[in-house]
Amino acid sequence: MKKYIFVATLLFFFALSLCAQDSIKVVGFEMDPHDQTANLSSTMKRDQNGEVCALIRVQTPEKGFLFDVGVLGIVDVDEDHTGEIWVYVPYGVKRFSIRHAKYSPLINFYLPEVIKKARTYIMKLDIKKRDDGKAMQKLVVKFTPTTAILLVDGQPVQGNMGYAEVELPVGKHEYMVVNNGYFSQNGTVEIIRQAPAKLNIELTPQVASNETPSNTPPQNNNSQTVVTPPTPQPYVATPPVNPNAKKFVANGVEFYMIPVEGGTFTMGATPEQEKPYSDEKPAHQVTLSSYYIGETEVTQALWTAVMGNNPSRFTDPTKPVEQVSWNDCQNFIIKLNSLTGQKFRLPTEAEWEYAARGGNKSMGYQYSGSNNLDDVAWYDKNSFNTTQSVKTKRPNELGIYDMSGNVWEWCQDRYDKKYYKKSPKENPMGPNTGSLRVLRGGGWNCSANDSRSASRSLHINASGLAAMALRMIFTPDYRHFNLGLRLVLSE
């Protein structure tokens, strides 16, 4: 059975939640000419261009905000300060958007002055409370599979490894848990003042229980073949198949970048891209300059060598790093560039798709390197419910691995469903505004359709405001154990 079940009344509850939530208000903003925090070596941050960032000290007792400043992007957010949050931004920022799971968002607050480099600013927030006198209490939710997404009153709640909690007003609330390949589950939970409410939710797969993931489709429903997952191996950067690859080293870890010769291609819903999503249309011509792109997704070995930590759930140095946000990726790139003296960055969406299609060596495949997805990708039918070591599937025409499947890859661009209708032809950089970021390539727990070279971001079979709520999670601060990255280097 392939039909996803969603509740029509989610539309009502989503709209109701937007009206009922407390609101965020900026009650003060000014530069502090005596505060040198932004310019001290111990607290200084630099953007991708090496410029010293400005620091905005957001004064609020709350935590868990998501900040957005437009196309220039957030460099870092530090919540380890009592009574305030430090937000590092590039100079030139003119507007500020703030979101929080508990409050109505503040969108496009235009700052009274343009942000200058290496300066410290004070922003004072006020949460305008509803005058209803309601007490608050926690809702604790445990869910299976652990990749599922939880929505409460139409709002996504960030979870981790099948666990999520959110503080809610006393009273009744609507919840929904969704995941690709499973029937969704929804209901009403009552929050009482005396103790936290708890839910344990196990979604039902949409495939027959005797279907076992394997490297090849089963010949019949009674197949008893047992397939053993690949055994993790120590990380060794094996030589690339592309003889023109460039080798780089960061703190002893080698990695390779593959040259992509510039050219013109048709981006989006081309004829071989079966069942394209609406945001892949119209197909359009794009011309790109030459660049280099990572032979593999950034591995846990490389991330650990640069950052000194490994945030991944599926720990193995040979596997791609995951559970990293777009902002985490920017911080990683800044440190990597400092170590190597290079100017690595995330790929634009157009650069990503051109490389996935095989560049000027493209054979017109639906997936990156083949029309048979099992040859080139780890996805929901063969991944054993985990990421897999890089370079264990076939490369594409350029010698690049895992551009279909394994983990979703952050791109530099903001996401706009209608961007293809107005995209410039030469070296498009994505829209100038928007709170979401583009994800490409599909992941270990995603469908074949999401693994196509033209597929843009994660699609969940929802409609209306339900789909809009699910897309809200792909903000620059969102982390999940199917989100990783791949590097690009301009020539």
MOHUGI-V966117 format. One record per residue. PHI is phi in whole degrees, 0 to 359 (none if undefined). OMEGA is omega in degrees with one decimal (none if undefined). Layout:
PHI;OMEGA
PHI;OMEGA
This chain:
none;-172.1
252;-175.6
273;175.7
268;-178.6
256;177.4
231;-175.1
269;-177.7
294;-177.7
289;176.6
301;178.0
304;-179.5
297;-175.9
289;176.7
296;178.9
296;179.5
297;-178.0
294;179.1
293;-179.6
282;-170.0
271;-171.7
289;170.3
296;-175.6
243;178.5
262;-179.5
223;173.1
273;-177.4
251;177.9
190;176.8
206;178.6
200;174.2
278;175.9
260;-175.0
292;-177.8
262;-177.4
269;-177.6
258;-176.1
305;-177.0
294;-173.1
249;177.8
275;-176.6
299;-177.0
284;-176.6
235;-177.9
284;172.0
233;177.2
241;177.9
277;-176.3
295;179.2
267;178.9
83;-179.9
279;177.7
291;-177.9
284;165.2
275;177.8
244;173.5
253;178.8
269;-176.6
274;-175.4
271;179.9
195;176.4
282;-177.1
278;171.3
236;174.0
88;177.6
280;169.8
247;-176.5
248;178.7
216;-178.4
234;178.9
91;-170.2
296;-178.1
290;173.2
83;173.7
279;178.1
272;-179.2
199;174.8
231;-177.5
238;-178.0
263;-175.0
275;179.3
219;-177.4
294;173.6
79;178.2
200;178.1
239;179.5
265;-179.2
241;-179.9
265;-177.2
226;174.0
290;176.0
291;-179.9
99;180.0
297;-177.9
241;-176.3
221;-173.0
216;172.9
240;-177.0
227;177.5
232;176.3
205;-176.9
300;-175.3
266;-170.8
230;171.9
296;-173.7
287;169.5
256;-173.3
252;172.9
54;169.8
283;-177.2
277;-175.7
291;-178.7
291;176.4
211;178.5
288;-177.1
293;177.3
255;-177.6
291;173.5
60;177.7
246;178.7
251;-179.1
238;177.4
249;174.9
243;179.5
255;179.3
256;173.3
227;176.1
263;179.6
281;-175.0
279;171.0
293;-178.1
270;-179.2
242;174.8
69;-176.1
282;174.7
281;-179.8
245;177.1
204;-176.1
277;164.3
248;-180.0
249;-175.9
234;170.1
248;-174.1
219;176.6
230;4.3
287;-175.8
288;178.1
272;-175.7
293;179.2
244;-179.5
257;172.2
239;175.6
236;-175.4
53;177.2
82;-178.3
254;177.7
292;177.7
243;-176.9
289;178.5
245;179.5
212;175.8
55;175.2
80;-178.9
224;176.3
211;173.4
217;-179.0
211;178.7
269;-173.9
229;172.8
294;175.4
302;-178.8
138;-177.6
268;-179.5
223;177.7
268;176.0
230;175.2
211;175.2
238;-175.9
229;175.2
198;176.5
304;178.1
86;-179.1
227;171.4
287;178.9
288;177.9
228;-177.4
219;179.1
175;179.6
240;177.4
235;179.2
257;178.6
265;177.7
245;-174.5
292;-166.4
287;-174.1
203;177.4
299;173.1
273;-177.0
230;176.6
231;171.6
240;-172.1
237;176.7
239;-179.0
283;-179.5
264;179.1
298;177.6
271;175.8
251;179.3
299;-174.3
296;-179.0
266;175.7
276;-178.0
258;176.9
304;179.1
210;179.4
287;175.8
227;-180.0
300;178.4
295;-179.6
285;176.2
204;-175.3
288;-178.6
258;-178.4
298;-179.9
250;-177.6
298;177.6
256;-178.8
250;-178.7
267;178.1
298;177.0
300;179.3
275;178.3
302;-179.5
238;173.9
301;-175.8
283;172.2
223;-179.9
286;-178.9
286;-177.8
301;-179.6
286;176.0
281;177.4
274;-174.9
291;-178.4
264;179.9
294;176.1
257;178.9
263;175.5
230;-179.6
227;176.1
231;-179.6
50;175.0
89;-179.8
259;179.9
273;171.0
208;-173.4
240;175.5
242;-174.9
259;178.8
289;175.9
237;-178.7
290;-177.8
300;-179.9
173;-179.9
247;178.0
216;176.7
264;-176.2
261;175.4
106;-169.6
281;174.8
284;-170.6
305;-176.9
283;-179.6
277;-175.1
290;178.7
52;-180.0
291;174.3
278;-174.4
296;-178.2
283;175.1
270;-176.8
247;-1.4
278;169.0
297;-173.2
209;-178.4
279;178.0
226;176.3
245;-176.8
239;170.0
282;179.8
288;-179.7
198;173.1
246;178.0
227;-177.6
303;176.5
300;178.5
227;167.4
297;177.9
300;-177.6
277;174.6
296;178.1
298;-178.7
290;179.8
301;-178.8
295;179.5
296;-177.9
274;-170.7
263;-178.4
79;177.5
209;178.3
227;-176.9
280;-169.4
292;173.3
280;-176.7
266;-170.1
289;178.2
183;-176.1
300;-178.7
274;-178.5
268;176.4
292;173.9
293;175.8
216;-171.4
60;175.9
240;177.9
275;175.5
299;178.1
295;175.7
301;-179.9
297;179.2
296;179.1
295;176.6
300;-177.2
294;177.4
301;-179.3
290;177.4
297;179.4
296;177.4
295;-179.3
287;-171.4
258;-175.3
74;179.6
260;177.0
234;175.2
293;177.6
200;171.1
281;177.8
287;165.5
290;179.6
298;179.7
292;176.9
298;179.9
299;-176.1
293;178.8
300;178.5
294;179.9
298;-179.9
283;179.1
100;177.8
56;-179.0
281;174.9
254;-174.0
301;175.4
259;176.4
77;-179.7
284;176.3
285;177.6
255;-177.3
281;176.4
109;-177.2
188;167.7
269;175.5
255;-172.3
299;-178.8
297;179.5
289;-167.9
235;-170.3
217;165.7
260;-177.8
219;-167.9
294;-177.6
267;-176.2
217;-170.0
271;-176.2
62;176.4
60;177.0
201;169.0
292;178.4
231;-179.6
301;178.9
293;176.5
64;175.0
253;170.2
240;-178.5
291;174.9
281;175.5
273;-173.1
299;-179.1
267;-176.8
87;-179.9
254;-174.7
253;167.4
61;174.2
284;164.8
253;173.9
82;-177.3
75;170.3
223;169.3
297;-176.0
241;177.4
295;170.1
250;-178.9
289;-170.6
290;164.2
282;-178.9
263;173.3
218;-177.0
303;-174.8
255;-174.6
298;-176.5
297;179.6
285;-176.4
228;-176.7
295;174.2
293;-176.4
283;-173.1
260;175.0
44;180.0
298;-177.0
250;-177.9
90;-178.0
294;-178.8
279;-177.7
228;179.4
132;-175.2
264;-177.1
259;176.3
243;-178.0
281;171.4
239;-176.5
225;164.8
102;-176.1
78;-176.9
219;-176.0
299;-177.4
249;-173.8
244;-172.3
282;176.4
297;-177.9
295;176.8
286;-176.8
267;179.0
294;-177.5
295;-177.2
263;-175.3
293;-175.5
248;175.5
64;-175.5
282;176.8
253;177.1
244;-174.2
288;175.4
228;179.6
223;175.2
59;-176.8
289;175.9
298;178.2
296;179.8
296;179.3
296;-179.8
293;179.3
289;-177.9
297;-175.9
286;-174.2
271;174.2
273;-175.0
299;-178.1
263;-173.8
282;176.8
238;176.0
201;-176.5
276;163.9
233;-179.5
245;179.0
224;-177.5
203;173.9
222;-175.0
268;171.5
227;178.0
224;178.8
288;178.5
289;none
